[in-house]
Amino acid sequence: MSGAHEEFKPGRRIIHTKSKPFAPYDMEGPVQHDMSVIELSYDRAAKQGAYLIRMEPGAETIAHEHPFREEFIILEGELIESDGTVLRVGDFVMYDAGTVHNSRTEKGCLLLGIDWKRQA
C-alpha cells in the first residue's frame, strides 16, 4: 500500500475517494474557491481522463469548450446547465468535442466526469 488514500499493485491502482482530499479546482484556468477536484485518471497534459468535482452551493463553472468528448454523472445534489436544464442524481450527460457550456449549482453537487477522445 502506497498511502492512506491510494493503493498500487502491478496493473492496478485503487483511490480511496472517501478519504482522499479534494484539491483546489482550476481546470478552466483560475482557481475557483467554491469548487474542488480529485483527478482520478485525469492527465492535464492530454486533457483526458476521469475526475470528481465537488461544487459548493452557488458555484458556477467558467464557460469552456471541450477539446474532446465530456461525459459526467451526477452523484450528489443537482447541477443546472447553461440552457437551464436541471440535472439530478443519476443523470448522465455527454457533450461532443467542440461544445461550449457552463454549469452552476444552487444546492451543491458532486459529479464524476470523464473527458476522452472518441475514436471515429
Secondary structure per residue as TSV (DSSP state, phi and psi in degrees):
chain	resnum	aa	ss	phi	psi
A	1	M	-	360.0	136.7
A	2	S	-	-91.5	-19.6
A	3	G	S	175.0	177.9
A	4	A	S	-68.2	-23.0
A	5	H	S	-103.8	-16.1
A	6	E	E	-142.6	149.0
A	7	E	E	-127.4	138.9
A	8	F	E	-124.5	133.7
A	9	K	E	-136.6	158.7
A	10	P	T	-51.1	120.7
A	11	G	T	79.5	4.7
A	12	R	E	-145.8	142.3
A	13	R	E	-135.4	129.2
A	14	I	E	-114.8	130.0
A	15	I	E	-111.7	121.8
A	16	H	-	-86.6	89.0
A	17	T	T	-67.0	-23.7
A	18	K	T	-70.5	-24.5
A	19	S	T	-110.9	-12.5
A	20	K	S	-76.5	129.2
A	21	P	-	-71.5	145.3
A	22	F	-	-77.3	148.8
A	23	A	E	-104.0	160.4
A	24	P	E	-56.4	140.0
A	25	Y	E	-87.3	125.1
A	26	D	-	-146.2	28.8
A	27	M	T	-68.6	-19.4
A	28	E	T	-105.4	16.9
A	29	G	S	120.6	-103.2
A	30	P	S	-68.9	153.2
A	31	V	-	-64.6	132.6
A	32	Q	E	-109.0	110.4
A	33	H	E	-71.4	-13.2
A	34	D	E	-99.1	15.3
A	35	M	E	-138.3	153.2
A	36	S	E	-146.5	163.6
A	37	V	E	-143.8	147.3
A	38	I	E	-117.3	117.5
A	39	E	E	-86.0	101.8
A	40	L	S	-72.3	-68.5
A	41	S	S	-120.0	9.7
A	42	Y	-	-66.0	130.3
A	43	D	B	-109.5	109.5
A	44	R	T	-61.0	-38.2
A	45	A	T	-65.9	-41.4
A	46	A	T	-85.0	-15.9
A	47	K	T	57.3	40.5
A	48	Q	B	-139.9	153.1
A	49	G	E	128.0	-174.1
A	50	A	E	-105.4	151.2
A	51	Y	E	-157.0	155.8
A	52	L	E	-106.5	135.0
A	53	I	E	-122.0	128.6
A	54	R	E	-108.4	126.7
A	55	M	E	-115.6	125.6
A	56	E	-	-74.1	158.3
A	57	P	T	-52.1	132.1
A	58	G	T	89.4	-5.3
A	59	A	-	-70.5	150.7
A	60	E	B	-145.5	132.4
A	61	T	-	-75.4	157.3
A	62	I	-	-77.8	137.3
A	63	A	-	-55.0	134.7
A	64	H	E	-148.8	155.1
A	65	E	E	-107.2	136.8
A	66	H	-	-93.8	124.3
A	67	P	S	-71.4	-21.8
A	68	F	S	-130.6	179.6
A	69	R	E	-66.2	139.8
A	70	E	E	-117.5	133.7
A	71	E	E	-130.2	141.8
A	72	F	E	-151.7	155.8
A	73	I	E	-127.7	138.0
A	74	I	E	-82.0	122.0
A	75	L	E	-98.8	-32.3
A	76	E	E	-146.1	150.8
A	77	G	E	71.9	-149.7
A	78	E	E	-149.4	158.3
A	79	L	E	-131.0	140.1
A	80	I	E	-114.0	120.1
A	81	E	E	-78.9	164.0
A	82	S	T	-61.4	-21.1
A	83	D	T	-90.4	4.7
A	84	G	S	94.7	-6.3
A	85	T	-	-65.0	129.0
A	86	V	E	-97.5	124.2
A	87	L	E	-106.6	134.4
A	88	R	E	-120.6	174.1
A	89	V	T	-47.8	128.2
A	90	G	T	93.8	-14.4
A	91	D	-	-72.9	134.6
A	92	F	E	-117.1	132.1
A	93	V	E	-125.0	142.7
A	94	M	E	-126.2	127.8
A	95	Y	E	-114.5	130.7
A	96	D	-	-72.3	157.0
A	97	A	T	-55.3	140.9
A	98	G	T	90.4	-8.7
A	99	T	-	-73.6	138.8
A	100	V	E	-112.2	132.6
A	101	H	E	-160.7	171.9
A	102	N	-	-145.3	163.1
A	103	S	E	-134.3	154.2
A	104	R	E	-143.9	165.3
A	105	T	-	-140.5	139.6
A	106	E	S	-95.1	-31.8
A	107	K	S	-102.6	-11.3
A	108	G	-	102.3	159.1
A	109	C	E	-160.6	145.5
A	110	L	E	-127.0	127.7
A	111	L	E	-134.9	153.4
A	112	L	E	-105.4	119.8
A	113	G	E	-115.2	151.1
A	114	I	E	-138.2	123.3
A	115	D	E	-108.2	129.8
A	116	W	E	-155.5	153.4
A	117	K	-	-86.8	113.0
A	118	R	-	-79.3	128.8
A	119	Q	-	-80.8	140.7
A	120	A	-	-73.1	360.0
